[in-house]
Amino acid sequence: MPLPLLAKASLIVTAVLLLGGATQSCIDNPYTAEPGWGKLPEGRTWGATSAIYPTNDGRHIWVAERCGANVCVDSDLDPILLFDLDGNLVRSFGAGLIAWPHGIHVDREDNVWIADAAGYAPIPEGWAHVIYKFSPTGELLMTLGQRGVAGDGKDTFRKPNDMVVAPNGDIFVADGHESGAGQPANNRIVRFSADGTYLGEFATAGDGRGELNEPHAIAMDSTGRIFVGDRQNSRVQIFDQDGNHLASWTQFGRPSGVYIDRNDILYVADSESNARRNPGWKRGIRIGSTRDGFVTAFIPDPEPDQDNSGTSGAEGVAVDADGNVYGAEVGPRRVVKYVLNR
């Protein structure tokens, strides 16, 4: 009798764990890096960048960067930028509203969702801890949470990382970002209806089955399953929309960014694996299938020092209509376009 899909995935996970990081040297990299993508206006430089997502037609790329620094407070620059695939700036918005853009999502109507997380940068009172929904032209349509108020209630977040919108309009928020002693992450997924009504939440802090330790990214496949980048636990966890745990995959490394395309190809940006965090694994972007969990390609981190303790390489990851991959980098402060070799 054929094995069920998740049973097959479990066998793949076991095989990868047994082989460890040695499997990475056997995985193909069918991409060529093109650094320098994304032309900013004269006099402006890239800041820390983790938020990147394509438009629905895959012909443009949204990026949210931190105003030439690692925080946008007191800046008059627009942090939300729309580029064509050649890296030409089309338009921008968001000045004076967002402190620390972290996650981004584009829903089926091409509305742009931004998580203002307030992570490691010093953020003054009255900023962040919210999810914003914008129209494609920059009109603010909805705010989830209370700006400047950190909490774990039905209408508050503590440094929300990312969000995804289901086909029926339900909103799932990955809350929130770990920032050290005295600032614990909420470690939960919060669900809202399309109009922002609280519907419930799932997951608690921990390293067990279905528990989370810094849900850093979130995405949804064509079947409606929710993929959470459980970063501190160095795994991707899969849930149904009611919060039932379906699987845990470690073969994609230590996930900072998660993106799933229309063909159910899973792209995971690992910006933190090294000798101290997730030993035996290398940083980079791993690519595989949501259906069986098999990793088919690996784009290595361009940073040569893979054993330092800091973040490098891509935290955010996106894919355009031509299959090219984009890595949004926090430490190097840039976006790298990886062109698929034809």
C-alpha positions as CSV (number, residue, x, y, z in Angstrom):
1,M,0.0,0.0,0.0
2,P,1.4,3.5,-0.9
3,L,2.6,5.6,2.0
4,P,0.5,8.7,2.9
5,L,2.0,12.0,1.9
6,L,3.0,13.0,5.4
7,A,4.5,9.6,6.1
8,K,6.6,10.0,3.0
9,A,7.6,13.5,4.2
10,S,8.6,12.1,7.6
11,L,10.9,9.5,6.0
12,I,12.5,12.3,4.0
13,V,13.0,14.3,7.1
14,T,14.6,11.3,8.8
15,A,17.0,10.7,5.9
16,V,18.1,14.3,5.9
17,L,18.7,14.3,9.6
18,L,20.8,11.2,9.3
19,L,22.9,12.7,6.5
20,G,23.1,16.1,8.2
21,G,24.6,19.1,6.4
22,A,26.6,16.8,4.1
23,T,23.5,16.6,1.8
24,Q,23.9,20.3,0.9
25,S,27.0,19.7,-1.2
26,C,25.0,17.3,-3.4
27,I,22.1,19.8,-4.1
28,D,22.1,21.7,-7.3
29,N,22.2,25.5,-7.5
30,P,20.6,26.4,-10.8
31,Y,20.8,30.2,-10.3
32,T,23.3,33.0,-11.0
33,A,23.5,35.9,-8.6
34,E,23.0,39.5,-9.8
35,P,23.8,41.8,-6.8
36,G,22.9,45.4,-7.1
37,W,19.2,44.8,-8.1
38,G,16.8,47.6,-7.1
39,K,17.7,51.2,-8.1
40,L,16.9,53.7,-5.4
41,P,16.6,57.5,-6.0
42,E,19.8,59.4,-6.1
43,G,21.3,59.9,-2.6
44,R,19.3,57.1,-1.1
45,T,20.9,53.8,0.1
46,W,19.4,50.5,1.1
47,G,18.7,49.8,4.8
48,A,18.2,46.5,6.5
49,T,15.7,44.5,4.3
50,S,13.7,41.4,5.2
51,A,10.4,42.1,3.6
52,I,9.9,41.1,-0.1
53,Y,7.0,39.8,-2.1
54,P,5.8,39.7,-5.8
55,T,2.6,41.1,-7.2
56,N,0.1,38.5,-8.2
57,D,1.1,38.6,-11.8
58,G,4.8,38.2,-10.8
59,R,5.9,41.1,-13.0
60,H,6.7,43.5,-10.1
61,I,8.3,43.1,-6.7
62,W,7.3,44.8,-3.4
63,V,10.1,45.5,-0.9
64,A,10.0,47.1,2.5
65,E,13.4,48.4,3.7
66,R,14.3,50.3,6.8
67,C,14.9,53.7,5.4
68,G,18.7,53.4,4.8
69,A,19.3,52.2,8.3
70,N,17.8,49.6,10.6
71,V,14.8,51.7,11.7
72,C,12.5,54.3,10.0
73,V,11.5,56.4,13.1
74,D,12.1,60.1,12.3
75,S,12.8,59.4,8.7
76,D,10.9,61.1,5.9
77,L,11.6,58.2,3.4
78,D,9.0,55.8,2.1
79,P,9.9,52.3,3.3
80,I,7.5,50.4,1.0
81,L,8.8,50.3,-2.6
82,L,7.5,48.7,-5.8
83,F,10.0,47.7,-8.5
84,D,9.7,46.2,-11.9
85,L,11.7,43.0,-12.6
86,D,14.7,45.1,-13.9
87,G,14.9,46.8,-10.5
88,N,13.4,50.2,-11.6
89,L,11.4,51.9,-8.9
90,V,7.7,52.3,-9.8
91,R,6.3,54.0,-6.7
92,S,6.6,54.1,-2.9
93,F,4.7,55.0,0.2
94,G,4.5,54.6,4.0
95,A,6.7,57.5,5.3
96,G,6.1,58.4,8.9
97,L,4.0,55.3,9.7
98,I,6.2,52.2,9.9
99,A,9.1,51.9,12.4
100,W,10.6,48.5,11.6
101,P,9.1,46.7,8.5
102,H,9.7,43.0,8.9
103,G,7.2,40.8,7.0
104,I,5.2,41.5,3.9
105,H,2.4,39.7,2.1
106,V,0.4,40.5,-1.1
107,D,-3.2,39.2,-1.0
108,R,-5.3,38.1,-4.0
109,E,-6.5,41.7,-4.6
110,D,-2.9,42.9,-4.7
111,N,-3.3,44.7,-1.3
112,V,0.0,45.0,0.5
113,W,0.3,43.8,4.2
114,I,3.2,44.9,6.4
115,A,4.2,43.7,9.8
116,D,5.7,46.4,11.9
117,A,7.6,44.3,14.4
118,A,9.9,46.5,16.4
119,G,12.6,43.8,16.7
120,Y,16.2,44.6,17.8
121,A,16.3,48.3,17.0
122,P,15.5,50.8,19.7
123,I,11.9,51.9,19.0
124,P,10.4,54.9,20.9
125,E,7.0,54.6,22.6
126,G,4.0,54.9,20.3
127,W,5.4,52.9,17.4
128,A,5.0,49.4,15.9
129,H,3.4,46.2,17.2
130,V,0.8,46.3,14.4
131,I,-0.1,44.8,11.0
132,Y,-1.0,47.3,8.3
133,K,-3.1,46.6,5.1
134,F,-2.6,49.0,2.2
135,S,-4.1,49.3,-1.2
136,P,-1.7,48.8,-4.1
137,T,-1.4,52.6,-4.3
138,G,-0.7,53.1,-0.6
139,E,-4.1,53.9,0.9
140,L,-4.2,52.5,4.5
141,L,-7.2,50.1,4.6
142,M,-6.9,48.4,7.9
143,T,-4.7,48.2,11.1
144,L,-4.6,45.1,13.3
145,G,-3.3,45.6,16.8
146,Q,-2.8,48.9,18.6
147,R,0.1,51.0,17.4
148,G,2.7,51.3,20.1
149,V,1.0,48.8,22.5
150,A,2.7,45.5,23.0
151,G,0.6,42.7,24.4
152,D,-0.8,39.2,23.9
153,G,-4.5,39.9,23.8
154,K,-7.1,39.7,21.1
155,D,-6.3,43.1,19.8
156,T,-2.6,43.4,20.6
157,F,0.6,41.9,19.3
158,R,4.2,41.9,20.6
159,K,6.4,42.5,17.6
160,P,4.4,40.6,15.0
161,N,6.7,39.1,12.3
162,D,4.6,38.2,9.3
163,M,1.1,37.4,8.1
164,V,-0.7,35.5,5.3
165,V,-4.3,35.9,3.9
166,A,-6.3,32.8,3.0
167,P,-8.4,32.6,-0.1
168,N,-11.6,33.3,2.0
169,G,-10.0,36.4,3.5
170,D,-9.0,35.1,6.9
171,I,-5.8,36.6,8.2
172,F,-3.1,34.6,10.0
173,V,-0.5,36.6,12.0
174,A,2.8,35.1,13.2
175,D,3.3,36.8,16.5
176,G,6.1,37.6,17.4
177,H,9.8,38.5,17.3
178,E,12.2,37.4,20.0
179,S,14.4,40.3,21.2
180,G,16.2,39.0,24.3
181,A,15.7,38.9,28.1
182,G,12.6,40.6,29.3
183,Q,11.0,40.8,25.9
184,P,9.6,37.3,25.3
185,A,8.0,36.5,22.0
186,N,4.3,35.6,22.1
187,N,4.9,32.4,20.0
188,R,1.5,32.1,18.6
189,I,-0.5,32.3,15.4
190,V,-3.5,34.6,15.6
191,R,-6.5,34.3,13.2
192,F,-8.8,37.1,12.1
193,S,-11.7,37.3,9.7
194,A,-11.4,39.5,6.6
195,D,-12.9,42.5,8.5
196,G,-10.4,42.1,11.4
197,T,-12.6,40.3,13.9
198,Y,-10.6,38.0,16.2
199,L,-11.3,34.3,15.5
200,G,-8.8,32.6,17.7
201,E,-5.2,31.5,18.0
202,F,-3.0,28.5,18.3
203,A,0.5,27.3,19.4
204,T,2.4,28.0,22.6
205,A,6.0,28.6,23.4
206,G,8.3,25.5,23.4
207,D,10.2,23.1,21.2
208,G,7.7,20.2,21.2
209,R,5.3,19.1,18.5
210,G,3.2,22.1,17.5
211,E,5.0,24.5,19.8
212,L,6.9,27.6,18.6
213,N,10.0,29.5,19.4
214,E,9.9,32.7,17.4
215,P,7.5,32.2,14.5
216,H,9.5,34.3,12.1
217,A,7.6,33.7,8.8
218,I,4.3,32.3,7.6
219,A,3.0,31.1,4.2
220,M,0.1,29.0,2.8
221,D,0.0,26.3,0.1
222,S,-2.7,25.7,-2.4
223,T,-4.5,23.2,-0.1
224,G,-4.7,25.8,2.7
225,R,-2.0,24.3,5.0
226,I,0.0,26.9,7.0
227,F,3.8,26.7,6.9
228,V,5.5,28.5,9.8
229,G,9.2,29.3,10.0
230,D,9.8,28.2,13.6
231,R,13.2,29.9,13.6
232,Q,14.7,29.3,17.0
233,N,13.7,25.6,16.7
234,S,15.4,25.4,13.3
235,R,12.4,23.9,11.6
236,V,9.3,24.6,9.4
237,Q,6.1,23.5,11.1
238,I,2.9,22.7,9.2
239,F,-0.6,23.3,10.5
240,D,-4.1,23.1,9.2
241,Q,-6.1,26.3,9.6
242,D,-7.6,25.1,12.9
243,G,-4.1,24.9,14.4
244,N,-3.8,21.1,14.2
245,H,-0.1,20.2,13.8
246,L,0.6,18.2,10.7
247,A,4.3,17.9,10.3
248,S,7.7,19.4,11.3
249,W,10.4,19.7,8.7
250,T,14.1,20.4,9.5
251,Q,15.5,19.8,6.0
252,F,15.0,23.5,5.1
253,G,17.5,24.7,7.7
254,R,16.8,27.5,10.2
255,P,14.0,29.5,8.5
256,S,13.9,33.3,8.5
257,G,11.7,33.6,5.4
258,V,9.2,31.3,3.8
259,Y,7.5,31.7,0.4
260,I,5.3,29.3,-1.5
261,D,4.5,29.9,-5.2
262,R,1.4,28.8,-7.2
263,N,3.0,25.5,-8.1
264,D,3.4,24.7,-4.4
265,I,7.2,25.1,-4.5
266,L,8.5,26.1,-1.1
267,Y,11.4,28.6,-0.8
268,V,13.0,29.0,2.6
269,A,15.6,31.6,3.5
270,D,18.0,30.4,6.1
271,S,20.0,33.4,7.4
272,E,21.2,32.0,10.7
273,S,22.6,28.5,10.4
274,N,26.2,28.2,11.6
275,A,28.4,26.3,14.0
276,R,26.6,27.8,17.0
277,R,23.0,27.9,15.6
278,N,22.0,24.7,13.8
279,P,25.4,23.1,13.5
280,G,26.2,21.2,10.4
281,W,24.0,23.4,8.2
282,K,24.9,26.2,5.9
283,R,23.0,29.5,5.3
284,G,21.2,30.1,2.1
285,I,17.9,29.6,0.3
286,R,16.5,26.1,0.1
287,I,13.9,25.2,-2.5
288,G,11.6,22.2,-2.6
289,S,8.1,20.9,-2.7
290,T,5.3,21.4,-0.1
291,R,3.9,18.1,-1.3
292,D,6.8,15.8,-0.3
293,G,9.3,18.1,1.5
294,F,12.1,17.1,-0.8
295,V,14.8,19.8,-1.2
296,T,15.7,20.1,-4.9
297,A,17.9,23.2,-5.0
298,F,20.1,25.3,-2.7
299,I,21.4,28.8,-3.2
300,P,24.3,29.3,-0.8
301,D,24.7,32.5,1.2
302,P,27.1,34.8,-0.7
303,E,28.8,35.7,2.6
304,P,32.0,33.6,2.8
305,D,32.1,33.4,6.6
306,Q,29.5,30.8,7.3
307,D,30.5,30.3,11.0
308,N,30.1,33.8,12.4
309,S,27.3,34.3,14.9
310,G,25.5,37.1,13.2
311,T,22.8,37.1,10.5
312,S,23.8,37.3,6.9
313,G,22.4,36.5,3.6
314,A,18.6,36.5,2.8
315,E,16.0,36.8,5.5
316,G,13.2,37.4,3.1
317,V,12.6,35.5,-0.2
318,A,10.4,36.0,-3.2
319,V,10.0,34.6,-6.7
320,D,8.9,36.4,-9.9
321,A,6.9,35.1,-12.9
322,D,10.1,34.0,-14.7
323,G,11.2,31.8,-11.8
324,N,14.0,34.2,-10.6
325,V,14.5,34.3,-6.8
326,Y,15.1,37.4,-4.8
327,G,16.8,37.5,-1.4
328,A,16.2,40.4,1.0
329,E,19.2,40.8,3.2
330,V,19.3,42.4,6.6
331,G,23.0,42.5,7.4
332,P,24.4,43.4,4.0
333,R,21.4,45.7,3.4
334,R,20.5,44.9,-0.2
335,V,18.4,42.7,-2.4
336,V,20.1,40.1,-4.5
337,K,18.4,38.7,-7.6
338,Y,19.1,35.1,-8.5
339,V,18.5,34.4,-12.1
340,L,17.3,31.0,-13.1
341,N,19.7,29.4,-15.6
342,R,17.8,28.4,-18.7
